[in-house]
């Protein structure tokens, strides 16, 4: 992800993801942080294939934050690939965004393996 521009609570970013056949796909997205609503919303810009609108709702769970995600994506033209490929591209965009949020916000994921390095 690369930040293209920033103004107030809005950022426009270019996101590169691996597409079909390993070809990179660059998608331009506009993100907006709405602190009063505890929400991050985004949508695609100038994308000839996909029209995406999504929101991350941030919920206070005491010492944790619950992130509820909703996305609507419409294909703007017929794409000669299986639906599974399209779903994988959308899934990759979602996972990339979550990983970037975790790094940016310095979020540590709980260890769910049942052991820790401190235990003998």
Secondary structure, 3 states (H helix, E strand, C coil): CEEEEEECCEEEEEEEEECHHHCEEEEEEEEEEEHHHCEEEEEEECCCCEEEEEEEEEEEECCEEEEEEEEEEEECCCCCCCHHHHHHHHHHHHHHHHHHHHHHCCCCCCCCCCCCCCCC
